[in-house]
């Protein structure tokens, strides 16, 4: 009897430990994560000499498995077997363009521990392959939510990312330049050579992606350009026209900084109520699991948002020398924090009720997932409600389970848009899939 009790106790203990370890590997609920909302908790910084690397190794989706949609939604693979898809854009006729892209090769002389760590993280995250340098066209001709046509649309680009059609000109933001191509509605391929509009900051390419949106009349284009460092450790001379959103006149190629101090502005979209430009921003690393929250914010002409001197308002980053008290004093606090190290990339507003009436006016965010937070965060698509053009509630997970119970990355969300038929398209650069979420 005693031996049976001991065996029972040991069995229960083993089961309990296994359950604890399994639960510890799971992603915490949104309510348990630090750094969401208009006034996130900002703990004391804990600087580290060596970056903490907690990346979920990329494995892709097992056959028949897919991410989990929220209640009332369904998800299917709109297109699969892509080559590291990153960003997505819809043409007026409903064709979908997807940028299959990766970072450009780094110059061989640029090596140090930080770059080695970044290369390690990139490879482990599934982004170590050479860039396809291609934009592919996807067409759902029969309207069943799955693309039957998948053809190369533009090739031989240079790490393309953002796309925008203005009139009959398709603009593409490569890693090093903004270029344009002539477009005819219904075309499935463009062979015309690119026309360069202007150069874009490149070089070390700590952040290589260049997102792109046009204003309503197409007279101005806006390009998101990330910083060349974590906190300007290579000097501010490496950051000219970086950590900023640039405004470009497509007729002349003239460039100016529209807003600065944005460490890595990626997703951009126009608020359907206020008409303001909004962006998601990836914040700095190496001062703790819960610092600094990524965020989304309205972007004001001429504004400064803190990087590298301060964060989330006017909290000074003591690592940065020399400091700039003048810029700290005018630093604007972002509108809404999106969790620390979540790598919030894609952003799109639901400007109407196409997907579902409950989403009208709110915003969807593709969270690519952390590489240096314990426990990991992100790896999902979230929705945040808006009222009268402003965030008005907590985030809700719309598409989740991109990580396995063992902590591996089955997929990682990047770009998000709502298509004309009312589906939410989600680019997954680990699964090499574009998912389509719809209401049921």
PLY file of the C-alpha trace (Angstrom):
ply
format ascii 1.0
element vertex 440
property float x
property float y
property float z
element edge 439
property int vertex1
property int vertex2
end_header
0.00 0.00 0.00
2.80 2.42 0.92
4.63 1.68 -2.32
1.45 2.34 -4.30
1.02 5.70 -2.55
4.65 6.59 -3.31
4.19 5.60 -6.97
0.99 7.61 -7.09
2.67 10.62 -5.53
5.63 10.40 -7.92
3.31 9.97 -10.89
1.28 13.01 -9.89
4.46 15.01 -9.32
5.86 14.04 -12.71
2.55 14.89 -14.38
2.46 18.22 -12.55
6.00 19.11 -13.56
5.29 18.13 -17.17
2.15 20.27 -17.14
4.08 23.18 -15.64
6.81 22.93 -18.28
4.23 22.69 -21.05
2.37 25.72 -19.74
5.64 27.65 -19.36
6.35 27.07 -23.04
3.00 28.48 -24.03
2.59 32.08 -24.93
1.05 34.08 -22.07
-2.36 35.60 -22.55
-2.54 39.20 -23.73
-3.62 40.35 -20.29
-0.45 38.85 -18.77
1.98 40.55 -21.12
3.70 43.80 -20.37
3.40 46.90 -22.42
-0.06 47.31 -23.98
-2.31 50.34 -24.13
-1.98 54.10 -23.97
-0.03 54.11 -20.69
2.06 50.93 -20.46
4.09 50.05 -17.41
7.73 50.94 -18.00
9.92 49.02 -15.53
13.46 49.94 -14.58
15.90 49.25 -17.43
18.12 46.17 -17.09
20.90 46.62 -19.66
22.66 43.50 -20.93
26.16 43.32 -22.39
25.19 40.47 -24.71
21.78 40.37 -26.43
19.45 37.72 -25.02
18.48 35.38 -27.88
15.20 33.54 -27.36
14.10 33.04 -30.95
11.55 30.36 -31.82
13.27 28.12 -34.40
11.37 28.16 -37.69
9.97 24.79 -38.76
6.90 25.60 -40.87
3.43 24.07 -40.80
2.88 20.30 -40.71
0.55 19.06 -43.44
-3.06 19.91 -42.66
-2.25 22.26 -39.77
-3.06 25.97 -39.75
-3.25 28.88 -37.29
-6.26 29.17 -35.01
-8.80 31.92 -35.79
-10.92 33.69 -33.19
-14.50 32.57 -32.64
-16.73 33.47 -35.58
-13.84 33.43 -38.06
-12.33 30.85 -40.39
-8.94 30.68 -42.09
-7.69 29.06 -45.30
-4.44 29.19 -47.24
-5.05 31.78 -49.96
-1.68 30.93 -51.55
1.15 28.62 -50.49
4.62 27.49 -51.55
5.84 31.06 -51.79
9.46 32.10 -51.20
9.66 34.05 -47.95
6.65 36.33 -48.58
6.73 39.55 -46.57
4.28 42.18 -47.76
1.00 42.25 -49.68
-0.90 44.77 -51.80
-4.24 44.66 -53.63
-4.70 46.09 -57.12
-8.00 47.74 -58.18
-9.17 44.63 -60.05
-8.69 42.45 -56.97
-5.37 40.89 -57.97
-3.02 40.50 -55.02
0.67 41.30 -55.18
2.99 39.69 -52.66
6.63 40.69 -52.20
8.85 37.62 -51.85
11.90 39.14 -50.29
14.73 38.94 -47.81
17.47 41.26 -46.67
20.29 42.12 -49.08
23.75 40.61 -48.51
25.80 42.48 -45.96
29.13 43.93 -47.12
31.89 41.48 -46.08
33.88 44.05 -44.11
30.98 44.68 -41.75
31.41 42.12 -38.97
31.13 42.37 -35.23
29.31 40.52 -32.49
26.06 42.41 -33.02
26.01 41.57 -36.71
26.85 37.94 -35.96
23.98 37.81 -33.46
21.61 39.36 -35.98
22.67 36.85 -38.66
22.17 34.00 -36.18
18.70 35.21 -35.27
17.82 35.76 -38.93
18.84 32.24 -39.90
17.09 30.63 -36.91
13.95 32.59 -37.69
13.81 31.12 -41.18
15.07 34.21 -43.02
18.60 33.07 -43.82
17.92 32.21 -47.45
18.81 34.44 -50.39
16.16 36.95 -51.40
13.84 35.92 -54.24
13.76 39.61 -55.23
10.36 39.06 -56.77
6.78 40.27 -56.64
4.25 37.55 -57.42
0.68 38.07 -58.61
-2.11 36.03 -57.01
-5.57 35.87 -58.58
-8.72 34.31 -57.13
-10.76 34.17 -60.36
-13.67 32.10 -59.03
-14.05 33.94 -55.71
-13.66 30.90 -53.47
-11.02 32.53 -51.28
-8.10 30.60 -52.78
-5.83 31.91 -55.54
-5.81 29.68 -58.62
-3.25 31.83 -60.44
0.24 32.42 -59.03
2.71 33.96 -61.48
5.88 36.09 -61.28
4.81 39.70 -61.81
8.09 41.60 -61.32
11.53 40.02 -61.07
15.15 41.03 -60.53
14.29 43.58 -57.85
16.50 44.44 -54.85
14.89 43.21 -51.61
11.47 44.68 -52.49
8.91 45.40 -49.79
6.33 48.20 -50.07
4.07 48.66 -53.13
1.63 51.39 -54.19
-0.30 52.02 -57.41
-0.85 55.66 -58.38
-2.74 56.04 -61.64
-0.99 53.78 -64.13
2.31 53.73 -62.24
3.21 50.97 -59.80
5.75 52.12 -57.21
7.99 49.59 -55.47
10.21 50.34 -52.47
13.41 48.34 -52.86
15.91 48.27 -50.01
17.99 50.97 -51.70
15.64 52.93 -53.97
12.07 53.81 -54.82
11.29 52.74 -58.40
8.23 52.72 -60.63
6.83 50.62 -63.46
3.99 51.16 -65.97
0.90 49.11 -65.12
-2.12 48.08 -67.19
-5.17 46.71 -65.40
-5.37 42.95 -65.63
-1.70 42.51 -66.54
-0.11 39.39 -65.08
3.48 40.44 -65.72
5.58 43.59 -66.14
8.77 43.35 -68.19
9.46 47.07 -68.55
12.66 48.26 -66.84
12.31 50.20 -63.58
12.52 53.98 -63.47
14.25 55.23 -60.33
12.33 57.91 -58.46
14.91 58.44 -55.70
17.52 56.68 -53.61
16.58 55.35 -50.18
18.94 55.00 -47.21
20.78 51.68 -47.27
24.22 50.44 -46.22
24.55 48.31 -43.11
20.84 47.51 -43.40
20.22 46.80 -39.74
16.61 47.39 -40.83
16.30 46.86 -44.57
12.54 46.85 -45.21
10.99 49.92 -46.82
7.21 50.14 -46.43
5.23 52.41 -48.75
1.86 54.17 -48.91
0.46 56.94 -51.10
-1.74 59.81 -49.97
-5.30 60.06 -51.29
-4.53 61.98 -54.48
-1.20 60.26 -55.11
0.76 63.51 -54.96
2.97 62.26 -52.15
4.44 58.90 -51.20
5.51 57.88 -47.69
8.32 55.42 -47.02
9.12 53.88 -43.64
12.88 53.61 -43.06
14.26 51.83 -40.01
17.38 52.72 -38.05
20.83 51.34 -38.83
21.41 50.27 -35.23
19.81 49.50 -31.90
20.51 52.85 -30.19
22.89 54.68 -32.54
25.92 52.71 -31.38
27.62 53.44 -34.71
27.02 57.17 -34.45
24.25 59.41 -35.72
26.12 59.96 -38.99
24.93 56.42 -39.87
21.32 57.46 -39.27
20.78 60.22 -41.81
17.18 60.02 -43.08
16.71 56.81 -41.07
14.45 55.95 -38.12
11.94 58.08 -39.97
9.05 58.26 -42.38
10.12 60.02 -45.54
7.77 62.04 -47.73
8.55 61.82 -51.45
7.26 63.85 -54.36
6.93 61.19 -57.10
7.01 63.79 -59.88
10.43 65.17 -58.89
11.94 62.60 -56.51
12.33 65.26 -53.82
12.63 63.73 -50.34
12.09 65.18 -46.88
11.73 63.73 -43.40
8.03 63.74 -42.57
8.53 62.48 -39.01
11.60 61.25 -37.10
12.65 59.39 -33.98
10.77 56.25 -35.14
13.24 53.40 -34.64
11.71 51.07 -37.22
8.39 52.21 -38.72
6.95 49.36 -40.77
3.17 49.07 -41.21
1.46 52.24 -42.42
-2.17 53.03 -43.19
-4.58 55.94 -43.19
-7.03 56.30 -40.30
-10.47 56.24 -41.99
-12.00 58.64 -39.44
-9.29 61.25 -38.91
-7.38 60.91 -42.19
-4.10 60.72 -40.25
-1.23 58.46 -41.19
-0.64 55.71 -38.61
2.34 53.40 -38.27
3.65 50.49 -36.23
7.13 50.93 -34.76
9.60 48.31 -33.50
11.40 49.75 -30.50
14.91 49.21 -29.05
16.41 46.15 -27.37
18.83 45.07 -24.64
17.30 46.77 -21.58
14.96 44.02 -20.41
12.15 41.64 -21.33
9.54 44.34 -20.76
11.32 47.28 -22.37
10.72 48.93 -24.70
7.16 48.36 -25.93
6.61 48.38 -29.66
3.78 50.74 -30.53
1.39 52.17 -33.07
0.82 55.87 -33.36
-0.60 58.64 -35.47
2.21 60.39 -37.30
2.28 64.17 -37.30
4.18 66.24 -39.85
7.49 67.40 -38.37
7.08 65.40 -35.16
9.82 63.58 -33.25
9.11 60.33 -31.38
12.23 59.87 -29.26
14.69 57.44 -30.84
17.45 57.04 -29.83
17.51 59.53 -26.96
14.32 58.54 -25.15
11.34 56.23 -25.41
7.57 56.25 -25.00
7.48 59.94 -24.38
10.42 61.43 -22.56
11.97 58.49 -20.68
15.67 59.02 -21.31
17.77 56.08 -22.53
20.94 56.48 -20.45
22.98 54.37 -22.87
22.92 57.08 -25.52
25.79 59.57 -25.51
25.82 62.42 -26.18
22.25 63.15 -25.19
19.96 65.70 -26.83
17.77 67.36 -24.16
16.23 69.57 -26.84
14.91 66.55 -28.75
13.83 64.78 -25.56
11.79 67.84 -24.64
9.84 67.73 -27.90
9.48 63.95 -28.07
5.84 62.88 -28.57
4.39 59.99 -26.61
3.01 57.28 -28.94
-0.73 56.59 -28.97
-0.78 52.88 -28.08
1.81 50.32 -26.93
1.78 46.90 -28.60
3.82 44.81 -26.18
7.55 44.59 -25.66
9.56 42.91 -28.42
6.45 41.67 -30.24
7.88 42.83 -33.60
4.57 44.38 -34.61
4.92 44.84 -38.37
1.72 44.77 -40.42
-0.98 47.36 -39.80
-4.29 47.90 -41.59
-7.49 49.69 -40.67
-10.92 48.19 -41.19
-12.40 51.22 -42.93
-15.80 49.57 -43.26
-17.65 46.40 -42.23
-16.47 44.13 -45.06
-14.83 41.60 -42.76
-17.43 42.01 -39.99
-19.28 44.99 -38.60
-17.64 44.58 -35.19
-14.26 45.39 -36.73
-15.33 48.65 -38.37
-12.85 51.45 -37.71
-10.42 49.28 -35.77
-6.95 48.11 -36.68
-5.31 44.74 -37.33
-1.67 44.18 -36.40
0.61 41.38 -37.59
3.00 40.52 -34.76
6.01 38.74 -36.20
7.19 37.62 -32.77
10.06 38.29 -30.38
13.62 37.04 -30.72
14.95 38.29 -27.37
12.15 38.09 -24.80
11.59 35.45 -22.13
8.85 34.32 -22.37
8.38 34.96 -26.09
5.70 37.40 -27.22
3.85 38.12 -30.44
3.52 35.36 -33.07
-0.10 36.24 -33.84
-2.47 38.74 -35.42
-4.36 41.03 -33.07
-7.24 43.48 -33.42
-7.62 46.73 -31.48
-10.98 48.55 -31.53
-11.15 52.27 -32.29
-13.87 54.80 -31.44
-13.95 58.19 -33.15
-10.56 57.46 -34.70
-8.76 56.57 -31.44
-7.90 53.24 -29.74
-10.72 52.40 -27.37
-10.12 48.95 -25.93
-7.73 46.09 -25.22
-6.27 43.94 -27.99
-7.96 40.74 -29.12
-6.16 37.80 -30.69
-7.64 37.18 -34.13
-5.24 34.54 -35.45
-2.99 32.60 -33.11
-1.07 29.40 -32.44
1.80 30.32 -34.75
4.08 28.67 -32.16
3.96 25.00 -31.27
3.70 23.70 -27.71
7.43 23.02 -27.93
8.11 26.68 -28.70
8.90 26.30 -32.41
7.67 28.77 -35.02
5.18 27.14 -37.35
4.65 30.53 -38.95
5.25 34.24 -38.36
2.77 36.96 -39.43
4.03 40.01 -41.32
1.85 42.12 -43.65
-1.94 42.33 -43.27
-4.65 43.83 -45.49
-8.42 43.50 -45.87
-9.24 42.59 -49.47
-12.19 43.91 -51.45
-14.17 40.73 -50.86
-13.97 41.08 -47.09
-11.13 38.73 -46.23
-8.17 39.53 -44.00
-4.99 38.50 -45.81
-2.08 37.61 -43.52
1.43 37.08 -44.91
3.33 34.28 -43.15
7.04 34.33 -43.99
7.92 31.10 -42.16
5.01 29.08 -43.51
5.55 30.64 -46.99
1.80 31.16 -47.07
-0.70 33.97 -47.42
-3.60 33.10 -45.10
-7.12 34.44 -45.63
-9.38 35.00 -42.63
-13.12 35.47 -43.14
-16.24 35.74 -41.01
-18.49 32.65 -40.81
0 1
1 2
2 3
3 4
4 5
5 6
6 7
7 8
8 9
9 10
10 11
11 12
12 13
13 14
14 15
15 16
16 17
17 18
18 19
19 20
20 21
21 22
22 23
23 24
24 25
25 26
26 27
27 28
28 29
29 30
30 31
31 32
32 33
33 34
34 35
35 36
36 37
37 38
38 39
39 40
40 41
41 42
42 43
43 44
44 45
45 46
46 47
47 48
48 49
49 50
50 51
51 52
52 53
53 54
54 55
55 56
56 57
57 58
58 59
59 60
60 61
61 62
62 63
63 64
64 65
65 66
66 67
67 68
68 69
69 70
70 71
71 72
72 73
73 74
74 75
75 76
76 77
77 78
78 79
79 80
80 81
81 82
82 83
83 84
84 85
85 86
86 87
87 88
88 89
89 90
90 91
91 92
92 93
93 94
94 95
95 96
96 97
97 98
98 99
99 100
100 101
101 102
102 103
103 104
104 105
105 106
106 107
107 108
108 109
109 110
110 111
111 112
112 113
113 114
114 115
115 116
116 117
117 118
118 119
119 120
120 121
121 122
122 123
123 124
124 125
125 126
126 127
127 128
128 129
129 130
130 131
131 132
132 133
133 134
134 135
135 136
136 137
137 138
138 139
139 140
140 141
141 142
142 143
143 144
144 145
145 146
146 147
147 148
148 149
149 150
150 151
151 152
152 153
153 154
154 155
155 156
156 157
157 158
158 159
159 160
160 161
161 162
162 163
163 164
164 165
165 166
166 167
167 168
168 169
169 170
170 171
171 172
172 173
173 174
174 175
175 176
176 177
177 178
178 179
179 180
180 181
181 182
182 183
183 184
184 185
185 186
186 187
187 188
188 189
189 190
190 191
191 192
192 193
193 194
194 195
195 196
196 197
197 198
198 199
199 200
200 201
201 202
202 203
203 204
204 205
205 206
206 207
207 208
208 209
209 210
210 211
211 212
212 213
213 214
214 215
215 216
216 217
217 218
218 219
219 220
220 221
221 222
222 223
223 224
224 225
225 226
226 227
227 228
228 229
229 230
230 231
231 232
232 233
233 234
234 235
235 236
236 237
237 238
238 239
239 240
240 241
241 242
242 243
243 244
244 245
245 246
246 247
247 248
248 249
249 250
250 251
251 252
252 253
253 254
254 255
255 256
256 257
257 258
258 259
259 260
260 261
261 262
262 263
263 264
264 265
265 266
266 267
267 268
268 269
269 270
270 271
271 272
272 273
273 274
274 275
275 276
276 277
277 278
278 279
279 280
280 281
281 282
282 283
283 284
284 285
285 286
286 287
287 288
288 289
289 290
290 291
291 292
292 293
293 294
294 295
295 296
296 297
297 298
298 299
299 300
300 301
301 302
302 303
303 304
304 305
305 306
306 307
307 308
308 309
309 310
310 311
311 312
312 313
313 314
314 315
315 316
316 317
317 318
318 319
319 320
320 321
321 322
322 323
323 324
324 325
325 326
326 327
327 328
328 329
329 330
330 331
331 332
332 333
333 334
334 335
335 336
336 337
337 338
338 339
339 340
340 341
341 342
342 343
343 344
344 345
345 346
346 347
347 348
348 349
349 350
350 351
351 352
352 353
353 354
354 355
355 356
356 357
357 358
358 359
359 360
360 361
361 362
362 363
363 364
364 365
365 366
366 367
367 368
368 369
369 370
370 371
371 372
372 373
373 374
374 375
375 376
376 377
377 378
378 379
379 380
380 381
381 382
382 383
383 384
384 385
385 386
386 387
387 388
388 389
389 390
390 391
391 392
392 393
393 394
394 395
395 396
396 397
397 398
398 399
399 400
400 401
401 402
402 403
403 404
404 405
405 406
406 407
407 408
408 409
409 410
410 411
411 412
412 413
413 414
414 415
415 416
416 417
417 418
418 419
419 420
420 421
421 422
422 423
423 424
424 425
425 426
426 427
427 428
428 429
429 430
430 431
431 432
432 433
433 434
434 435
435 436
436 437
437 438
438 439
